[in-house]
Amino acid sequence: MDVLSSNSAVVGNASAAVLGTVQGSASLSILRKSMDLQESTAAQLLQALPQPALATSGTLGTRLNTYA
């Protein structure tokens, strides 16, 4: 499943729905759930990235942590 196209479809449906109706409320609820799922997936991906090793000797990178 292509995440970008599915998110675009959810956003399109939510923005086209009239907010005062049951369908509008349901579309907005699905949009929120989709965005929450995307947020948690992105957070998991960021946590899975390896942390770079800091330099411990030499003159390059031992005086200032430029990664932070």
Z-matrix of the N, CA and C atoms (Angstrom, degrees):
N
C 1 1.446
C 2 1.522 1 108.01
N 3 1.285 2 116.16 1 131.80
C 4 1.449 3 121.17 2 178.53
C 5 1.521 4 108.64 3 -83.29
N 6 1.329 5 116.27 4 115.02
C 7 1.463 6 121.48 5 -175.16
C 8 1.521 7 111.12 6 -64.64
N 9 1.331 8 116.76 7 -40.45
C 10 1.462 9 119.78 8 -177.59
C 11 1.519 10 111.65 9 -63.77
N 12 1.318 11 117.56 10 -44.92
C 13 1.458 12 119.46 11 -178.88
C 14 1.523 13 111.56 12 -70.36
N 15 1.344 14 117.37 13 -35.21
C 16 1.462 15 118.62 14 178.44
C 17 1.526 16 110.73 15 -69.07
N 18 1.338 17 117.30 16 -38.41
C 19 1.469 18 119.92 17 176.57
C 20 1.516 19 110.90 18 -65.72
N 21 1.326 20 116.98 19 -39.34
C 22 1.457 21 120.31 20 178.44
C 23 1.520 22 110.81 21 -63.09
N 24 1.322 23 116.48 22 -39.57
C 25 1.458 24 120.34 23 178.97
C 26 1.527 25 110.91 24 -66.16
N 27 1.329 26 117.28 25 -41.55
C 28 1.467 27 121.01 26 179.75
C 29 1.518 28 110.09 27 -65.11
N 30 1.333 29 117.28 28 -43.72
C 31 1.465 30 120.77 29 179.18
C 32 1.517 31 110.36 30 -64.37
N 33 1.321 32 117.35 31 -41.50
C 34 1.466 33 121.12 32 178.60
C 35 1.512 34 111.86 33 -61.74
N 36 1.324 35 117.02 34 -44.27
C 37 1.464 36 120.69 35 179.06
C 38 1.517 37 111.64 36 -66.22
N 39 1.318 38 117.37 37 -40.47
C 40 1.464 39 120.59 38 -179.06
C 41 1.521 40 111.37 39 -68.89
N 42 1.320 41 117.23 40 -37.26
C 43 1.466 42 119.01 41 -178.70
C 44 1.527 43 111.80 42 -76.44
N 45 1.327 44 118.13 43 -23.64
C 46 1.461 45 121.09 44 179.98
C 47 1.520 46 112.14 45 -83.87
N 48 1.323 47 117.97 46 -19.53
C 49 1.463 48 121.27 47 -176.98
C 50 1.521 49 110.56 48 -77.08
N 51 1.310 50 115.01 49 147.04
C 52 1.458 51 121.38 50 175.95
C 53 1.522 52 107.85 51 -79.07
N 54 1.342 53 117.06 52 126.13
C 55 1.454 54 120.95 53 -171.89
C 56 1.527 55 114.05 54 -67.98
N 57 1.304 56 119.76 55 -21.19
C 58 1.453 57 121.67 56 -178.38
C 59 1.513 58 114.09 57 -83.49
N 60 1.318 59 117.85 58 -1.03
C 61 1.458 60 120.72 59 -176.59
C 62 1.522 61 110.81 60 -104.88
N 63 1.329 62 114.31 61 167.42
C 64 1.462 63 120.04 62 176.92
C 65 1.524 64 109.91 63 -64.46
N 66 1.324 65 116.64 64 -39.78
C 67 1.462 66 120.64 65 178.81
C 68 1.528 67 110.59 66 -63.42
N 69 1.311 68 116.74 67 -39.06
C 70 1.460 69 120.43 68 177.71
C 71 1.512 70 111.95 69 -64.75
N 72 1.331 71 116.40 70 -41.64
C 73 1.465 72 120.64 71 178.18
C 74 1.524 73 110.94 72 -65.13
N 75 1.327 74 116.65 73 -41.03
C 76 1.462 75 120.59 74 179.12
C 77 1.527 76 110.54 75 -65.99
N 78 1.314 77 117.32 76 -41.36
C 79 1.462 78 120.78 77 178.64
C 80 1.524 79 111.12 78 -63.07
N 81 1.311 80 116.47 79 -41.35
C 82 1.459 81 120.43 80 178.89
C 83 1.527 82 111.08 81 -66.66
N 84 1.319 83 117.06 82 -38.29
C 85 1.457 84 121.19 83 177.38
C 86 1.524 85 111.12 84 -63.97
N 87 1.319 86 117.31 85 -42.99
C 88 1.467 87 121.32 86 178.17
C 89 1.517 88 110.46 87 -65.41
N 90 1.319 89 117.36 88 -38.54
C 91 1.465 90 121.15 89 177.86
C 92 1.526 91 110.49 90 -62.03
N 93 1.325 92 116.97 91 -44.45
C 94 1.472 93 120.67 92 179.13
C 95 1.525 94 111.26 93 -62.93
N 96 1.328 95 116.72 94 -43.61
C 97 1.467 96 120.32 95 179.16
C 98 1.529 97 110.93 96 -63.90
N 99 1.321 98 116.34 97 -40.09
C 100 1.460 99 120.57 98 178.78
C 101 1.524 100 111.11 99 -64.18
N 102 1.320 101 116.81 100 -41.39
C 103 1.457 102 120.47 101 179.42
C 104 1.522 103 111.41 102 -69.08
N 105 1.338 104 117.45 103 -36.81
C 106 1.468 105 121.02 104 176.67
C 107 1.521 106 111.03 105 -64.49
N 108 1.332 107 116.24 106 -41.06
C 109 1.461 108 120.59 107 177.98
C 110 1.520 109 110.87 108 -64.31
N 111 1.322 110 116.65 109 -42.09
C 112 1.458 111 120.86 110 178.38
C 113 1.527 112 110.65 111 -64.60
N 114 1.314 113 117.79 112 -39.08
C 115 1.461 114 121.59 113 178.51
C 116 1.526 115 111.40 114 -63.04
N 117 1.337 116 116.47 115 -45.49
C 118 1.464 117 119.25 116 -178.65
C 119 1.522 118 111.47 117 -68.10
N 120 1.330 119 117.36 118 -35.65
C 121 1.466 120 120.64 119 177.61
C 122 1.526 121 110.53 120 -66.39
N 123 1.311 122 117.32 121 -42.30
C 124 1.466 123 120.55 122 178.49
C 125 1.524 124 111.07 123 -64.91
N 126 1.327 125 117.39 124 -38.86
C 127 1.464 126 120.51 125 178.53
C 128 1.525 127 110.88 126 -64.59
N 129 1.330 128 117.27 127 -40.56
C 130 1.458 129 121.09 128 178.04
C 131 1.527 130 110.95 129 -64.16
N 132 1.325 131 117.02 130 -40.20
C 133 1.461 132 120.29 131 178.43
C 134 1.523 133 111.42 132 -64.87
N 135 1.329 134 117.09 133 -40.62
C 136 1.460 135 120.34 134 179.29
C 137 1.523 136 111.54 135 -66.92
N 138 1.327 137 117.22 136 -36.60
C 139 1.462 138 120.37 137 178.82
C 140 1.522 139 111.71 138 -70.68
N 141 1.330 140 116.93 139 -25.45
C 142 1.464 141 120.47 140 -178.53
C 143 1.528 142 112.49 141 -78.79
N 144 1.323 143 117.33 142 -14.27
C 145 1.465 144 119.91 143 179.98
C 146 1.523 145 110.46 144 -67.86
N 147 1.323 146 117.02 145 138.06
C 148 1.469 147 118.75 146 179.28
C 149 1.532 148 110.51 147 -72.95
N 150 1.321 149 115.11 148 145.07
C 151 1.459 150 120.09 149 176.93
C 152 1.528 151 108.56 150 -82.26
N 153 1.323 152 117.99 151 133.13
C 154 1.462 153 119.68 152 -179.82
C 155 1.536 154 110.72 153 -69.83
N 156 1.303 155 114.94 154 145.84
C 157 1.466 156 119.83 155 178.11
C 158 1.525 157 109.26 156 -76.16
N 159 1.316 158 115.86 157 137.31
C 160 1.454 159 120.64 158 178.68
C 161 1.525 160 109.59 159 -83.32
N 162 1.298 161 115.53 160 148.88
C 163 1.464 162 120.54 161 178.04
C 164 1.522 163 109.64 162 -68.65
N 165 1.323 164 116.33 163 139.62
C 166 1.465 165 120.61 164 -179.82
C 167 1.521 166 112.57 165 -116.47
N 168 1.323 167 116.88 166 -13.40
C 169 1.460 168 119.02 167 179.08
C 170 1.524 169 109.42 168 -143.31
N 171 1.328 170 115.62 169 163.02
C 172 1.456 171 120.24 170 -178.58
C 173 1.515 172 111.84 171 90.33
N 174 1.324 173 115.25 172 -177.46
C 175 1.462 174 119.19 173 -177.62
C 176 1.522 175 112.84 174 -98.88
N 177 1.308 176 116.87 175 -14.17
C 178 1.462 177 119.89 176 -177.32
C 179 1.530 178 110.58 177 -92.43
N 180 1.311 179 117.36 178 113.04
C 181 1.448 180 122.01 179 174.97
C 182 1.511 181 116.20 180 85.97
N 183 1.310 182 118.60 181 4.90
C 184 1.460 183 118.85 182 -179.20
C 185 1.517 184 112.61 183 -97.77
N 186 1.296 185 117.49 184 -9.98
C 187 1.464 186 119.46 185 -177.87
C 188 1.526 187 112.99 186 -107.19
N 189 1.326 188 116.53 187 -22.42
C 190 1.446 189 120.09 188 -177.67
C 191 1.532 190 108.04 189 -143.12
N 192 1.308 191 116.42 190 125.61
C 193 1.455 192 120.88 191 178.68
C 194 1.523 193 107.80 192 -83.41
N 195 1.308 194 116.69 193 95.51
C 196 1.453 195 120.95 194 -176.69
C 197 1.513 196 112.58 195 -80.28
N 198 1.324 197 117.83 196 -10.63
C 199 1.462 198 120.75 197 178.43
C 200 1.531 199 111.47 198 -74.90
N 201 1.316 200 116.37 199 -31.67
C 202 1.458 201 120.75 200 -179.50
C 203 1.492 202 108.65 201 -75.19
